[in-house]
Amino acid sequence: MLDLHPTSALSTSRRNTLRSLDVNAAGDAVGDRSARSARSTLQKAMAQTLPWLLGLALISSALPSASAQGGGEAKELRWVTLGPQGTPWWRAFSGLSGSLSKETQGKAKLKLSALGVNGDEAALVRKLREGSVDGATLTAVGLAKLVPEALILQAPGLIDDEKKLDRAQEVLRKELEAAFDRAGFRVLGFYHAGSARFFVRKGLDQAPAKPEDLKNFKVATLADDRLFASFLDTVGAQKRVRLPIAQVRSALGSGAVDLAPASALAALYLGWHSEVGGISKESNSLLISATVVRKAAFDKLNAEEQKALVQNAERAHQWLREALRKRDEQSYAEFVKAGAKPFSLTPQRKAWEEASKKARTKLAQAKVFPKAWLDRLESELKP
């Protein structure tokens, strides 16, 4: 069972015991000798004993430990999550680590760290490839550098609900697994971090109704976001401002940017609520993330440890999906409550769908993902 409420108890008895082992206590153990004499005696004894102890330590270190004799030393996988402590990402993978450790009797666990708001996914992918990180959760930005074919799950307008996401994974399971395998990784699961929406800055009395309206907006883009860039190319929107995600909030506030895409969950997490005056009601895409582990690290686990990691990762993703879906809905409500005016894309839904299809076709032609994959999904996911 996945433990999503891990706790850690710090033992004070051991610390108190260590504090009590002060060399000055020797003064009470030598009868009528002075504390100074006792310390001198103890220091001489230590000087005579220390070389022997060091030799014993060296011999002991060369012998297999009890855990090694029983099946190998504890294996610690260095893992990076998208959010810090207290966020759903951290809770999910902290719970995974606790369950993995419990089910393997402490022989396998995760060592967690967080990428956070200012994290650089490009650098994280480099660390994964170099082997200084064993596993991580990645957004489309990181996936584009690791296994770009996986971006098909976030292709414009293709997947807009969880049922379609599940179906798409089922249809392309073998192909996706093979793509990650070629890159030297195993994918433990996909999930989404909310629905993609448009956010319009305060003080702007207009919102995009149809795709071509984006030409009139200064649009925030990420340097490595090939998917949104393809959509903007399709509709002829050229007023683009490339920014790190952490700088979008200030750009919205200063007017350097008029519009930015994100999920409500991510936008609230990034603090955009104070700078946003409009938010789109509908979305035609989910923002996809994936959890990957290096094959080299996975293969160091024995069969039972691998099984425990895979099964607990599946439970973690199920929990994370539900948690992030609820958080995303709540975040949208928070934006509206803070004064963001909802605007609808539904009246021009057909135009948005046509523009999205053209953008997907361009991405396939650019070989971001195979056209055969796209054709299959478009057929399988028809309403």
C-alpha positions, 0 to 999 in steps of 0.5 A: 500500500502506498504511504502518502503520510510518511513520518520520521521520528528523531531519536533523542535517546541516542543523542542524550547517550552521546552527550553523556559520554563526556571525557570529564565523566571519568573523574567520577570513575577513578575514585579519589584521583582528580578529574585531571588525572582521570583524563590523562589516564583515559587519553593514554589508554585511547592512544594505546588502543586507537591503532588497534581499533583502526586496524579492526575497523579496516578489517571490518570494512572489508567484510560483507555487511549483514545486509550484503550477506542477506541480499545486497546493500541498500540501494538508494535511487536519487530522485527529483520531483517537480514540487518541493515538500508540501506539494502533491508531487513531493507527497506522492513520491515521498509515499512511494519511497516509504512504501518501497523501503517497507516492501523491500525491508529497507533494501531500496528507497528514493532519495528525494530532491525538488526541482521547484519553480526556478528549476531547469529541466534541461539541466535535469535531463543532462543529469539523468543522462550523466547518471547523477540523477536516477529518476525524475518527473518531467514536463513536456519541456524535459520530455522534448529533450529526452524522448520527444516522441512522447510529446504526442500525448500533449499534441494540440487539441488531441487529448483533453480528458483523462479517459483519452489520456488512458486510451492513448497510452494503451494504444501506444504502450509498446511504441512509447516503451520502446522509445524510452528504452532506446533513450536508456530509460524506463517510463513508470507512468504518465499523468497530467498537471491540469488543463492548458488555459490562456491567462490574460494580464490585468488592464487588457480589455480583450481576450482571444475568441478565435485562433487568429486573435492571438496575432494581437497579443504579446504571447509568453513562450518557453524556449523549448516548448515546440508544441505551443510554438507550432500552434502559434506558427499555424495561426500566424502569431508572431508577437512572442516573448521568450521567458523562463517560466519564473519570469512570466509573472513579472512580465504580465504585471509590467505589460511586457506580456499580454497572454500566457498559457498554463494550467490554473494549478501551475499559474497559481503556484507561480503567483500569477493570480495577482497579475491576471485579469482574464482566464479561458473557461475551456481547454482542449489539451492536458499538460502532460508529465511523465516519471522516468528512471534510468535503465542502468539504475532500474537494472541494479534492483533485483526482481522483487525490488523492481516489482515493488517500484513499478507497482508503487509508482502506479499507485503514486500516479493514480493518487497524483492524477486525482490530487492534481485534477482537484487542485487544478479545478480549485485553482481555476476557482481561486483565479475567478474569486481573485477577479479574473474574468472567465472568457469562452472559446466554445463559440469558435470551437471548430476554428480552434480544433482546425488550427490544432489539427494543422499544428499537429500535422506540422509537428508530425511532418517535422518528425517530432513524433511519427505520423503513423502514431498521430494517425492512429490516435486521431482515429482511436480518439474520435468522439 
